[in-house]
Amino acid sequence: MAKTRANGAESKDANATDPPLLRNHSKIASYTAHRSGITYPGIRVFYRRHPKADELPQHPAPLPLLVFIHGLGGSIAQFHPLLTSLVNSASCLAVDLPGCGLSQFAPTSWNAYTTDALTDLLETIIDGYREKDQGVVLIAHSMGTAIAARIANKQSAFYLRPPSHVMGLIAVCPVSGPPPPRAVRNIRMLLSLPDFIFNLWRAWDRWGGPESASVKRFVGPGADLEARQLQDKFNNGSRTPVFRRMAWGALPTYSKDGKVVGGMFGEPTWAGLSIPVYLIGGEYDTVTPPTEVEKIRSLLESESSEGSSPDNMSNTSEVGAIVDAAAPVNTTTAPRAHIPESIEAITDDDFKRKQQQTSNVEEHYEDPTTPRDQDSIGGIPAQPQHPAKVVKVTLLPAGHAMLYMPTTVRTLAGLIGDFMNDHITGRFSLGWQLQHLSRDGKWDVKNLAKWKSVQPVSKPIGGVFRAMKTLREVDEEHSPKVFTAKWGHIIKDIIDISHADPVYDPKSFGEGIKYHKFPTVSKIPPTDAEVTSFIKLVDQIRAEQSERATNEQTFVGVHCHYGFNRTGYFVVCYLVERCGYGVQQAIEEFAAKRPNGIRHSHFLDRLYVRYAPAMRK
């Protein structure tokens, strides 16, 4: 893979920390934008086609392509937590813009980083991956939301014309419009400073790493150390020359009569969109405040397709925010117009309840047999080529980093999944997909006879776990509904560590059992990083179970396919590191409660090596 930074160490670190999902489905390629003719020699593109795309209905069109667009100083990596959920439901495409993430900083000319040029590049890449007659759903963050709106707007030069039209837009922490003329002048002066001065400014803003003002501005109040460290990593991954070019290219000029020319909002953006739009803002977001969401909603719900006059714009946040590593250009629009519906503001208590109900997007799909207001053909939810316009707004108790914070991303994934299923096409429903494929035996467990011979649920292990085999949606003895009736009073959380999509619909558990997807590869012992993440997840689950404790002891269910090797490895590691077991004692405990225990010798070897006293660091 080509280096993406002038600094080789930075490139090495970025490659080393790239999650397997992104690494295994990405490539570095050269693209020449259709309109500008600018060639970008090293663009990192993530693409994962739905594993059952060919077996799902193709009429009137294939399942839409989900396209992810990051913001200023961002990268595909910021979408990784969201992708782990949404790749189960559709084909997904994401792009590291030039100089961002693992894409090369090339070319270096300033005109290659204008908003028009970047939009042109994205349009070119999307066209290359979109299948025949396939629609597109855009999911964007921060500055990327304005680019997405331009691609979706029929009045824009960059609109993906039929049949490659955009069927929906999800905007997370969106920006509404350009800064007023005076703010633009101040920002240009700031961006004109020599690199070394600009870097000093950014270094001052980042002083203290996870405790810096920069990090705290993005993660919001009360963020844990893990979230702050992640934000600090993203901040340090943004290079000043790239940041300056993109920020400069996003700024408009103003004509004598006050009209916006060029930049991010130099052509129709929000006003005039005629598709389903979901605006998700952060209550504690100081980078793109929640007032931005209200302004965009006013534009979308206005009968006029013309934007607001710059003369009435007021800057809602400090211009200095633009110097941050991942900050969008702070923008403003006209005063809020009358809004006929109130914004759906999710309070902290609501948010906690939402997390308990939807720990993963896969729990959040509707029963495909439930009548919908969309038409259906032969039991297949209709996929309209032109979904009806709807504007939905949600405010979460979160900051600008809600996209990738562990405490918010699962709820965010569930909300997005709901919106796409309800307002774009019911074919996004994992439950419907599973049942459609299972009817013909196309999506089922491997080696069914062997699976049936395996004990469904183990005896209690270490007072914490129940090892399980995977469930089947269509099974009469071990389906989610049967499981809930038999075990739901004591098993309140299930961790699915299988690599593939589940062969059951997690929503079928109901609200009493939380589903957690933690994909790992079969036949290979888990990595140290996976073990660390698993232990953190179980700690979190146990803490939540303790808060809602009943008189009866509750357990954490864990399953891969059969519930022996990978499941045993993770359970043993937790017993050793959290429950005071020795490695041999933990292995024996697992085998006693889940006969025949861990079967692969190389898994057992790895456990002994991991916990050999002489090798502990």
N, C-alpha and C positions, 0 to 999 in steps of 0.2 A: 504494500500500500504506500502511496506516495506521501512524503512529509507534507504536513499542512501548515507548518509554522516556520518562520525563519529560524527560530530557536529550536534546535533539534530536540532538546530536553522536553520542551512543551509538547512537541508532536509525539514523542515517545510516551509521555504521561497520558495524553489523550487517547492513544491507541490502547494502552495498557488498561485503562479504566472503562473502555467501551463495553457496555453490557453485551452478553452473547446474542440476545435477540437482534440488536442493531448490527453487530459485527457479522453475524451469519447471513444477513439479508441485505447487505450494503455493497456498493461498488463505487469506485472512483472513476469518473468518465469525463470526457471533454464534450462541451455543448456550445453550439453557436446559436445565439438567440435569433429567432425568425425575423424580427423587425429591425433591430439595431445592427445585426451582423457581427456583434461583439462575440469573440470566442473566449470561453472560460475553460482552461485546460484541465482543471482538477476538481470537479464538483462531486461531493459525496452524496449519493442518493440511496435512501433506504426504500426497499419495495418488498412487501410480502403479500403474495397473492393468497386469497382465501383458499385453504387446502382442499375445499370441496366446491370450488367455484364452477367446475364443469358439470357437477351433479345437481346444482341448483337451477331453477328455471331461468331461461335466457330470454323469455318473452314477457312483456314487450321490449325488455332490455335486461342486460346483466345487472347484478347487484351493484349499486354505485360504488365508486372508488373514493375512499377517504383520503384527503390530502391535508397534511399538517404543515403550517407555515409559522416559523418562529419570529421573534421580534429582534429589535436592534441589540446586537451583542449576544444573541441567543444561539441555540443549536438544536439539532435533532435530539440530543441527549436529554434536553428538558422535557421532551414528550415521552421519554421512555416509560415512566410509570403509567401513563395513560395508554400507551400503545400495548402494554402487556394485557390490558383488558380488551381494547377495541379490535385487535387483530383476530380475536375469536369470532368476530361478527362480519367482517368485510375485508376486502383487499385494502392495504394501507400503503401510502406513499408519503415520504418526508424528504426534505432537501436541506442540507447545510448550505446556506448562501455563501458566496465566495468570501474566503478569509474567516469564516465562522466554523466552529466545530472541527471536523476533519477535512473540510474543503481547503484547497490551496488559496493563498492570497495572490491571485493572478486572474486577469491582468491587474496592474496597479493604477491605471489611469482613473481619474476621478469620475469621468463620465460613465464608467462601467458600474458605478455604485449609486447612481441616481435611482429614485423609486421607479421611474419608468423603465430603466434598464433591468432592475431586479424583477419587476413584474413581467417583463418580456421574457427573461430567463425562466421564470417559474412556468409561464404559459407554455413555453417550448417543451419543458420537461414533462409537464402534465400531458400534453398532446402525445408525447412519445410513449407514455405508459397507459393511457386510457384505451380500453378495448373498444371494439366496434359497438356503437350505439350506447356505450356506457356513460352514465351520468357521473357527476362529481359532487361530493360534499366537502366543503372547506372547513377545517378546524384550525383556528389561528389564535395566537397570543400576542398581546401588546401591539407593537407597531405592525406586526404581521396581520392584524385584523383589518387595517386600512388597505393593505395590499390585497387581501382576500376579498374585501368588499368591491374593489375595483375590478377584480377578475369576475365577480358575480354580477356586476351591474350591467344591464343591457345597454346603457348609454355610454359605457366606457369602451375605449379602443381595445382593451385587453379582455373583453368579455369572451368566454369560451362558447362560441356560437353552436347552435344545434347541429348535429345531435349531441355534441359534447357540452351541453349546457350545465350550469351549476344548479343542483337541486336543493341545496340548503347551505347555511352558513352558521357556524358556532363561533362566537367571538368571546374569548376569555380576556378580561382586563382590557377592553377595547379603548381606542382613542377616537375622538369624535371629529376633530377638525384641526386646522392649522393655528399656530400661535398668531397673535395680532402683530402688525408691522413692527412695532417697537421691540417686542420680544424677539422677533426674527433677527432684527439688527443686532441685538445683544448676543444672541446665540452664535451668529456668524462671527462676531468679534472674538468670542470664546474659542470657536473652532479654528480661528486663524492663528492662534498662539502657536509658537514653535513646539515641536513634539516634546522636547524635554520639559518645558513649562507645563504643558498639558498633562504629561505623565506625573509630574510632581503634584498637580492638583488631584489627579485620580488616586495617587498613592496616599495623599493626606485623607481623602475620603474613605479609603480602605484600611486605614491604620487600625490595627487591632484584630485583623482577620475576622473570625466569626463574631467578634464583639464590636466590629466597626460600625460606624454610622451608615455606611453603604449597605451592609448586610441587613441591619435592623430595619432600614427603610423598606427593604423588599419583603422580608419575611413577616413583618408585622409584630405586634406585641405577643409575648408568651411563647415564641417559637423555641423548640428544644434544640439541643446542641447539634443533633444530626442534621436538622433543617438548616441551621446557620452555617454549618460546615459545607453543606452542599451548595448553598448560595455563594459562599466565599470561593468555592471551586469554580463556579460559573463566572463570577466576577473576574477572577484571575485568568480565565480562558479567553477573555475578550481583548483583542489587540488594538492599541490606540490608532494606528493608521487606517484600519478597517472601520473602526467605530466612527472616526472623523469623516471618512468618505460617505458612509451611509447616512450619518446624521446631516451632513451638508446637503446631500442629494435629496433628503426628505423635506428640506425647507423650501417654501415658496418665495416668489417675488410678488409684489403687488403693483397692479397697473395704476395709472393716475386716477381712474374712477373707482379704485378700491377693490377690484376683482383679483382673485387668487390666480396666479399663473405658475404652472410647474409645481415641482415638489410632490409630496405625498397626496395632496388634495387638489391638484391642479386640474382634475377632471372629475366627473361624477363619481362619488364614492358611496355614501350611505343613502342619500336621498334618491328615491326612485327604485330601490330594490323591490322585487316582486316575488320573492321566494320566502320560505320559512327561515327566520333568523332568530337565533338564541343568543342573548347578551348576558354574560355572566360577569359580575363585578365583585370586587372585594370590599367589604365594609371598612376594613382598615388599610386599604390601598392608598398610599400617599403619592405614588408614581402616576398612576392613572386613576384618579379618585372616582368613587361611585357616581358622582355627578356627571361624568362622561357618559355613563350608561343611560342616564335620563335624557341627556341631550340627543344621543343617537336614537333613542326610542321616539323622541319628538319628531325627528327628521323622518323616520320610517313610517310613522303614523300620520304624518302631514299629507294632505291631498296634493300639496305642491311638490314638484320634483326639483325645485331650485333650492340651492343651499342658502344658508343664512348669510347675511351681509357681514363682512369683516368689521365694519364700523361698530357693530354691537358686541363684538367678541371681548371677552375678558379672560386674562390668564389665570387659571385655577390653581397652578402650582408653581413653585419657584423654578426659574430658568436653570438654576444650578443643577437640577436633577438630571439634566441631559449629560452631565459629565460621568455619570455612573456607567459601570461596565455593561449592564444589560438594560439600561433605561430607554424607554421610547422617547420620542420627541413629545414633550408635554404640550397638549393642545387644548383649545377651547372652541366653543361655538356660541351661537346666540342664546339669550336667556330661554329657559325652558318654556315650551308651549304647553297648552292644556293637554293633559294625558287622561284619557277616559277611564283607564284601569289603573289600579294601584300596583306598584312594583311588589313582586313577591320577595320580601326580605326574610331570609332565614336567620333566626336568632341563634345564639350559642346553644340554647337548650334544643331548639329544632334541629340544629346541625348535629348534635350528639345523637339524637334519635335517628336522624337520617343515616348516620354512620352505622348505627346498630342494625338498621334495616337493610342497608346496602353496602356491604364491605367490598363488593366487587360488582362491576357493571353486569356480569352474567346473572346476578340475582334479580336484576331489575327489568327483565323482559316480561311482556304480557303473555298470558296463556293464548296460544295461537287459535284456540277454539272460541275465544271470547269474541262476540260480535264487535266490529269496529265501525267507525263512521266512514271508513274507506270501503270501496267495493272489493269483492273477492271473486276470483274465477276458479271454480272447482276446488275450493278450500285454500287456494293460494292467495295471500294478501296482495291486493293490487299494487303495482308500482307505477304511480303516475309519472308521465314524462314532465309534467309541469305542476308540481305540488302547489297547493293554494298558499298564498302569502299568510304568514302568521308571525307575530312578534312576541316573543316570550322573554321575560327578564327575571333574573335571580341574583340576589346579593348574598354572598356567603360571608360568614365571620372570619375573614382571612385577608392576607395582604397580597401583594403583586405576585408572590411566588407560589400561589395556590396550585399552579399547574403541576408542580413536582414535589410539593411538601407531603411527606408521608401521612400527615394528619388530615389532609384535605383531598388528595388525588383520587381516592377510591369513591368518595361521595361525588366528586366532580365527574368521574367516569360514569357513574350511575345516572346522574342527571343528563349527561349528553346522550347516553344510550336511550333513555326514556324519550328525549326530544326527537331523536332520529326515528325511533320506532313509531311514535305517535303522529309525527307531522311530515315525515318524508316518505318512508315506506315501512310497512309491517314486516318486510322481508329481512330487516335487520335483526329481528327477534331470534335470539339463539334457540329459544324454546321451539319456535316454529321450524327453524332449520333442522334441529335435531329430529323432530317428529317427521318432517318431510323425508329426511334421509333414512330414518329408521324404518319407515314403512316398507321400503324395498330392501332392507338389510344392508344399506350402503354405509351406514355409520354405526358401528357396533364394536363390542370388545373383541380383541383378537383371541383366538383359541377359546371359544365359548365353553366347550366341555370342561377344559381345565379351570376356567374361571368359576363355573358352577360348583366344582368340587372343593373350592377354597372356603374356609370358614368366613362368614361375612364380617364379624366383629370380634376382636379379641377380648380377653379378660382385662381388667384394669392393670395398667403397667406403671409402676412407680407412683401410683396414686394420682397420675396426671393424664395419661394417654389411654386411648383405645385404638389399636392398629386395625385397619380396615382394608378390604378390597374396594375397588371402584364400584360405583353404583351404575345401574342401567335404567334409562328412562322407561323402557318397555318391559322390565322384568317384573314378575309377579311377587317375588320374594325379597328383592333387594333394590327397589326403586326408591327415589327420594320420599315419596308419599308414604310408602310402607315403612321406611326407615324412621321417618318422623313419628309415626304412630307408635313404633316399638321402642325407639331409643331417644326420641326428642326431649324427654324429661331429664336425661342425664348427660347427653352429648349435645352441647350448646354451640360448638364451633367445629368446623371441618376444614382441614388444610389439605388441599389437593396438590400433591407434588408431582403428578404426572406431567409429561412434557406436552402431550397433545391436548387439544380441546376436550373437555369432558364429554362423555357419552350419555350425559343426563343434563337436565335443565336445573341449575341450582335454585332457581326461584321456586321450584316445586317443594322445597323444604318448608316454605312459609316463613313467617317472621320469627319463629322460635329458634332457628338454627342459622348461624352466620357462615357463609362460604368464603374461603380464602384461597386464591389461586397462587401457587408458589412453584412454577414450572422448573423441573430439573430433567437431566438426560438420563435415560435408563442405561443399565449395564456399567456405568462409570461412577465410582464413589464421589459423593458431593465434594465440592471445593471448600477450602477454609472460609472463603467469603460467603458461600451459600450457607454453611453451618452457622456462621455469625448472624446472618440475616434471619435464619430460621429460629434461632434462640431468641432474638429480639422480638420476633413475631409472637412466639409462644408466651414470652413474658408479658407482652401487651394484652394478649387474649386472656391470660390468667388474671391479670389485674382487672380487666373489664368483667370477667366472671365473678371475681370477688366482690365487686361493687354491687352486682345484682344477685348476690348469693341467696340461695334458698336453704331449706332444711336438708335437702338432699345434695350429696356431693356431685359435682359436675366434672366432665372430662373433655379433653380435646381429641377429636378424631383425626387421624392422619392416614392418607392412602396414596399409593402410587397406582400400579395396575392390580397387583395381587396383595400388596401390603407386607412385604418381607424385607427385601434388601435395602432399597433407598429409605423406605419408611423406618426400618430397623436402625439404619445408620444414623439418621437424624434423631430418633428417639434416644438411642444410646448416648449420643453426644450431649443431649440435653440432661439426661440423668447424671452424667459425669460432671458437667459444668454447673448445674444448678441444684442438683438434688443430693450431692455428696457421695455418689456411687464411685467405686473403682471401675476401670474399664471392663475387667472380667466380670465383675458383679453385675454391671449394667447389661452386658451381652447375655448373661445367664437369665437375668430378669426378663428380658425381652423374649428369649426363647421359651421360657416357662409359660409365659402368658400368650405367646403367639407361636405355637409349635409349627414348624421346626426352626423358627428363628431366622437369623440372617444366613442365607444359603451360599452366597458367593464368597469364596475364600479370599479373593482380593479385597473385598469390602472389609472382612475381618482383619486382614493384614494392615490395611490402611488405618483402622481404628487403633490397633496396637502401636503403630508408628506415631500416630497423632498424639497419643497420650503417654508415650514412653517418657519417664521422668527425666532422663538425660537429655532429651531433645526439646523439652519445654523451654520457651524463651520468656 
